[in-house]
């Protein structure tokens, strides 16, 4: 059986600076050290090289991280897995993207930047538009679903169980954006109990991406017709991480607890002892291994 001391929050290489805050949060939640050297079992955030974990195991599968960070790959996996999504097409040129407009003039479409986060780079697809030469191909052309008041829902999963149901909305008086992101001023609110249809769609997305057993989240919206559809999944590691700054203390704490319990589920004991989970105290002196 693997020793608990052989675990770590792996955060190294050129991208480590972007995960430093999350690494500190995870260290307290999981009761393990942040390390620049791979251990036997890693909560991988950032590392360079073709084998970032250095042969060690990772909590969040590398495939899941890769899929969550690239909407082109995600579109293909969702289609194969039967995940309900906005209609999405991958096309090889802007000319072909504009051809989609011509084929269906009564529908609205958008171009999603495939590897960004927080809707960075997303834009409406219109005739005669131009794109930077560095825009990655193929282009992600996705049906744009217009809502009277933009809102996006989110649920989470850790250790095979889904939990939490929150919604991002723009506060009263704010100027709304079609991209309902925290970075653009949207705020999280509790949304009560998750509807069964939304739960089913989210589970399909997490199973298709291999994130259900470790940690991930799913963003969904509800069509004006009532159907729940998946926009994307998120997880921690390599390029992106799940937003913990929700302004909802109970949900934030539940994410920490469930991730910690899922991380330690392979062990007979927990570093916080036999009682309920609690964060590691700031003055706790953990033994350093390979950091």
N, C-alpha and C positions, 0 to 999 in steps of 0.2 A: 504494500500500500504506500502511496506517495506521502511523503512528510509534508505537513502544512507549511513548514519553513521553506519548502521548495517552490512556493508561490510568490508572484510579484506583479506589480503594475508596471508593465514594460513600456517605457517612454524614452526613446532615444532617437538620434539622427536629426536630419534637417528639419523635420516637422514637429519636433518635441515641444517647441515653444508654444504651439497652438493648443496643446493639450495639458499644459502645466496646471491650470486651475482645476480641470476635471481630475487629473492625476491625484491632486491633493485631496479632493472630495472622495474619490474611490479608496484612497489609502485609509481614510478614517472609516468609511463604510464597511470595507472588506477586512480591515485589520491586517493589512499587508503593506510592505514597503514599496515605494516607487524605486525602480531600478533601471539602469541603462544596459544591463547585461541579462540576456534571456535566462529564465529559470525553467524548471521542469513543467510548470503550469503557469500560464501568463494571461493576465488581462491586458491584451495588446492594444495600445493606443497609437504609438508611432515607433517605427524602426526602419532602417534602410536595408536594401539587399533583397535578392530573390526569395530568401527564406528569413523573413523578419523575426521569427521566433527562434531562430538558431537551432531548429530541430526539436524544440520543446512544444508542448501542447498549448492550445489557446482556448480561452473560454468562449469567445465569439468566433465562429468559424470564419476563416479567411474568405471563403466564397461569399458568405453573407455580407461581409464588409464591402467586398468588391461590387456586388450587385446593388447594395444600398447607395453606393457612391456613383453609379453610372446609369442614368435613366434609359440608355439604349439597351443595355443588358437586361435591365429590369422589365422593359416592355416585352422582350422576347420570353422571359421566364414567366411573367404574368399571363401572357397569351397561352403558353403551353400548360400552365397550371389552372386555367379556367377562372382566373381571378377577375371579378367584374371591375372594369376600369372605364374611363373615358376612351372613346375610340382613338387609337394611337397608330400612326404610320411612321415608318422609318424610310426616309427617302435620301437619295444620294446628291441632290443639288437643290438650290433655291428655285430653279426653274421647275423642277418636279414638285416642290412644295407649293408653288403658286398654281400648279396644275390641279392640286387638290381643291383650291378655291374655285377654280373654273368648273370642276366636276360637280361641286355641291355649293352653289352660290347662296343657298338659303341657310347655311350653317356657318358658325364662327369657329376659327381655329387659332391656335397659338403655337409658337416655336419655343420649346423648352431647352435651355442650356443644359447639356447632358450631365456635366460633372460639377455643377455649382451647388450651393446650398442656400437656403433662405430665399429662394426664387431669384437669385442673382443671375441676370442676363435674360430672363424670360421676357418675351414680348409677343404682342399680337401679330398674327400673320396677315399681312395686307399686300395687295398687288403693288409692284414697283419698289419694294423695300430692298435694303442692302444689308449685308452682314459683314463683320470683320473677317478678314482672310484666315484668321486663326480659329474660327468657329469649328468645333470638331464635327466630323461626319461619321455616320449618317445623321441627318437632321431628324430631330424628334418633333413631329407634327402631331399635335394632340387637339382633340375636340375641346373647345372652350365652352364651359357651362356657365351661363349667366345666371346669377342669383340676385334677387331683389336687394338683399343685404349680404355681402360676402362673408362666409364663415367656413371654417374647416375644423373637423373633429379629429380627435386623436385617442387611441387606446394603446396600451403597453402590454408587453409579455415578458416574463422571466421564468425560467425553469419549467416551461411547458404550460403556464397558466396566464390567461389574459386578465388584466385588471385596469382600473382607472378609465374614466371617460370624461374628457375635457374638450372644450371648444375654444378656438381662437376667433375673436371678433374685434372689430374696431370700436373703441369706446365712443359714447355719445359725443357728438360735436367734432369728432375726428374725420378727416377726409379719407374715405375708404379707397382701397386699391384692389384690383382684381387678384393680386397676389397676396393672400392673407397670411403674412408672416410676422413673426415677432419683430424682426429687424425693421419692418415698415410701419410699426406702431400698433399692430394687433396685440391684444392681451388675452391671456388664458382665463377661462371661467370653468367652474365645475358644471358638468352636463348631466348629472344624475346617473341613472342606470343605462347601460348600453343597450340599444335595441337589438333583438335577436338577429335580424338580417345584417346589421352592421358587424356584429360579433362574428357571424359566419364568414363574411367577406374578409374581415381582418385575419381570421385564422387561416383562410386559404392563402393570403399573401405571405404570412409568416412561415407557413409550411413550404410554400414554393421557393422561398429564399433561404430556408434552413435556419431561421432565426428563432423559431418558437422555443427551442430547448435552452437557449442561452439568454439573450436580451435583445429586444428590438421594440420599435413602435410603428404604428400604421396611421397614416393620415387618410381621412375619408371625407367625402362630401355627399350630400343628399340631393339628387336631381329634383327639379320641380315636380316631376312625376312621382317622387317618393322612393325611388330606387337608391340604395346605398352603393357607392362605388369607391374604389381605392385609388388614391393618387400616387402614393409612394410609401416605402418603408424607410426606417432609419435605424441606425445602431451606432455603437462606438467603435472607432478604430480606423487608422491609416489616413483617412481624408476628412471624415465628418464625425460628429458625435451628437447624441440626443440632448436637446435643450433641457436643462434642469432648472432654469430660472423661470418658474411658472407663476410665482406670486401666490401659490397654493401650498402652504406648508405641509398639510396632511398628505397631499399627493407626492410632493417632493420627498418626504420621509418614507412613504411607502415604496417609491422607486428604489431608494437606498436599501431598505430592508429586504425587498424581494430579490434584488440583484445579489446582495450578500448571501442570502440563503441559497440561491441558485448556484453561485460560485462555489460554495462549500458543500454542496449536496453530495459530492463524491467522497467526503470524509466522514469518519465516525464521530468526530467532535467539532466544536466551533470555537474559534479563538475568544469569543465573548463569554464563553462558559455555558452552563446548562439552562440559564434563564432566557428570557426574551431578548431579541437582538437589540443592540444599542451601538451607537458609533464609538469608535476607539477614543478614549480620552486624549486630549492634546499632550498630556505629560506622560503618556504611555511610552516606555522605552523598549521598542522592538529590536530584536537582534537583526543586524544587517547581514545580508548574504549576497555578495557579488554585485553590489551597486557602487 
